[in-house]
Amino acid sequence: MFQTLYNYFWWDRLWLPVNLTWADLEDRDGRIYAKASDLYITIPLAFFFLIVRHLFEMYVATPLAGLLNVKEKIRLKATPNPVLEKFYALSTKHPKQGDVELLSKKSGCTARQVERWFRRRRNQDRPSLLKKFREASWRFTFYLIAFIAGMAVIVDKPWFYDLKEVWKGYPIQTTLPSQYWYYMIELSFYWSLLFSIASDVKRKDFKEQIIHHVATIILMSFSWFANYIRAGTLIMALHDSADYLLESAKMFNYAGWKNTCNNIFIVFAAVFIITRLVILPFWIMHCTVVYPLALYPPFFGYYFFNFMMVVLQSLHIFWAYLIIRMAHKFITGKVVEDERSDREETDNTEEEEEVTKNGPLSNGHPILNNNHRKTD
């Protein structure tokens, strides 16, 4: 049964145009073609990336945080209380008023003390400023290097200037060594993001991030073994062009450099909108939807690839909405903070108790845009 499913999954008619088989993509006469088996290396490479990331955060990002004077708050810890801890772990982190009154009776604390305990306990679970900075530093470094490398891979290719060249000779297109490594490194990195997502900084778009990573991995894997490599390299470089700007804005935000952060964010917003809402749908997706039909009738792989592109584009529209809303608030002078962020909680009775290292912060975060956070 397994062999039957395997054979059906790799049926030529699913992934390749009519009258073509996998035999047509076997290496011959010095011509190398992409193979599904090439992707096996991305899993061990993903774990290698996790090791490199750990070393980078320890020996590069942490000293850099010190140089940029990233300030961390000493958080007041919740007093150990088995009753409240059990409710926090098993029921909810945000008890309703009725729950507060019931917990007050069970724990012997006042309702005010119960509310304060839950605020402090939630704050304990929130990632530290240093953790956020190190994560942003790692992603900034990778995205910047990947963008530069990606441009080096495609800038001298004819399909970078004429999208019709993407399909010239498809699918009998030789795989270049630069394309191989660009794909393997990018795909390994996204596997590493998926593996570490449970321990990374969680935001309100956590589910959308998972969908994005899974869709990206599926899209890249399919585009590799179905030889959509020329289109794939264009899409990867297009995405990397904005990502490193966002991560650098986060780094300066955590360091308290508000003007630098604000300026980079505006540049990021412009690049994101141009690349994800203009170039991707009206140039790249037009290339993947319209041009192939002049060569072959539609087949399952054609529909599958473009369906995954639509999934990614839907996420881009969602994030563009958040970015535009943030930019509008910034331009009009209103409160500006990351729509995805989980704010740290304080109350008036605790404000005088808060102790900080290396000077004051605004609610545990660098002061930005008149005491409001910019982008997390």
TORKE-685830 format. One record per residue (C-alpha): residue in one letter; x, y, z. Coordinates in steps of 0.25 Angstrom, whole numbers, plus 5000, padded with zeros to 4 digits. Last residue first. Layout:
AXYZ
...
***
This chain:
D503451795072
T503151925065
K503052065070
R502752065085
H502152185091
N502752285101
N502852405092
N503252335079
L504152225086
I504552205100
P505252075101
H504351965108
G504051925122
N502852015123
S503752135118
L505152105123
P505952175133
G507452155135
N508552055134
K507751945140
T506351965145
V505551955157
E504051965158
E503551985172
E502952125169
E502152075157
E501651955166
T500452025172
N500052095159
D499951965151
T500851895141
E500651805129
E501651775118
R501051785104
D500851665095
S501251715081
R500551685068
E500051825065
D501451875068
E501352015074
V501052155070
V500152245078
K499652365069
G500552465063
T499852455049
I501052405042
F501252295052
K499852255053
H499752245038
A501052165038
M500452065048
R499152045040
I499952025028
I500851925034
L499651845040
Y498951845027
A500251805020
W500351685029
F498951635025
I499251665010
H500551585011
L499851475018
S498851465006
Q500051474996
L500651355003
V499351265001
V499251314987
M500651264984
M500251134990
F499051124980
N500051164969
F500951044971
F499750954973
Y499050994960
Y500350984952
G500750844959
F499350794955
F499450824941
P499050944932
P499250924917
Y500750954913
L501551054906
A500651184905
L500051144918
P501351154925
Y501351304923
V500051334930
V500051284944
T501551284948
C501951414941
H500651484946
M501051434960
I502451504958
W502051634951
F500651684957
P500551594969
L502051604974
I502451744969
V501251814974
L500751764988
R501951694993
T503151774986
I502551914987
I501751895000
F502951835007
V503951935001
A503152055006
A502851995020
F504351965021
V504752105018
I503752165028
F504252065038
I505652105036
N505352245039
N504552215051
C505652125057
T506752225054
N505952335061
K505652245073
W506952185076
G506552125089
A507351995087
Y506151905086
N505651995075
F506951995068
M506951845067
K505451845063
A505751935052
S506851845047
E505951725047
L504951805038
L506051845029
Y506551705028
D505151655023
A504951755012
S505951705001
D505851565006
H504451545000
L504851584986
A506151504987
M505251374990
I504251404979
L505351424968
T506051294972
G504751214972
A504351264958
R505651214952
I505551084961
Y504251044956
N504950914953
A503850824959
F504750774970
W505150914974
S503850984972
F503150874981
S504150894992
M504151044992
L502651044992
I502550945003
I503551015012
T502951155009
A501551105012
V501951035025
H502751165029
H501551255026
I500551165033
I501351165045
Q501551315045
E500051335043
K499751255055
F500751335063
D500151465058
K499951515073
R501451505076
K502251395081
V503751415083
D504451285079
S504351155088
A503251095080
I503651155067
S505051085068
F504750965058
L503951055049
L505051155048
S506151045046
W505250995034
Y505251135029
F506751135030
S506951005023
L506051045011
E506951175009
I508251105010
M507850985001
Y507151084991
Y508351174990
W509351054990
Y508650994978
Q508451124970
S509951154971
P510251014966
L509451034954
T508250944951
T508050914936
Q506650944930
I505850844923
P504550884930
Y504450984923
G505251024911
K504951174913
W504051184924
V504751284933
E505251354920
K503851414919
L504151494932
D505151574924
Y506151654933
F506451554944
W506051444934
P507351474926
K508251444938
D509351534943
V508551584955
I508051454959
V509151384968
A509851514973
M508451564976
G508151444985
A509551454992
I509251604995
F507851565000
A508351445008
I509451525015
L508351625019
Y507351525023
F508351445031
T508951565039
F507551625041
R507051495046
W508151475056
S508051615061
A506551605063
E506651485071
R507751545080
F506951675082
K505751605086
K506451515096
L507151645102
L505851705103
S505351595112
P504251495107
R502951495114
D502651385124
Q503051465136
N502151575132
R500951475132
R501351445146
R501451585151
R500051615145
F499551495151
W500051525165
R499551665164
E498151615161
V498251515173
Q498751625182
R497551715179
A496551605181
T497251585195
C498051465198
G497651345206
S497851255194
K496551185193
K495751305196
S496451395187
L496451295176
L494851295177
E494851445176
V495851445164
D495051345157
G493851425158
Q494551545153
K495151475141
P496451405141
H497551435130
K498651335130
T497551225128
S497251085134
L498350985136
A499651065137
Y499051195143
F498051115152
K499151025157
E500051145160
L498951215168
V498751105177
P500251075178
N500651215182
P502151255180
T502151405180
A502151465166
K503451525162
L503751665160
R504451695147
I505851755146
K505751835134
E506751815123
K507451925115
V508151905102
N509352005102
L509751985088
L511051925092
G510451835102
A509451785091
L510651765082
P511251675093
T510051595093
A509851585078
V511251535075
Y511651425085
M510451375091
E509451405080
F510351355069
L510751235076
H509251195078
R508951235063
V510151145058
I509551025066
L508151055061
F508651065047
F509350935048
F508050875052
A507450935039
L508650875031
P508250735036
I506850755031
T507250825018
I508150715013
Y506950635009
L506550734999
D507450684988
S506650554988
A505550634981
K506450654969
A506850774962
Y507550754948
I509050744945
R509450744930
G510850684927
D510350594916
R509250534925
D508550564939
E507150514939
L506050614936
D505450544924
A505350414932
W504350494942
T503350494931
L502850594920
N501750574910
V500850664918
P501450764928
L502050714941
W501650704955
L500350624955
R500450554942
D501850494945
W501250414957
W502150434969
F501050434979
Y500350314972
N501650234972
Y501850264987
L500350234990
T500550104983
Q501850074990
F501150095003
M500050005000
***
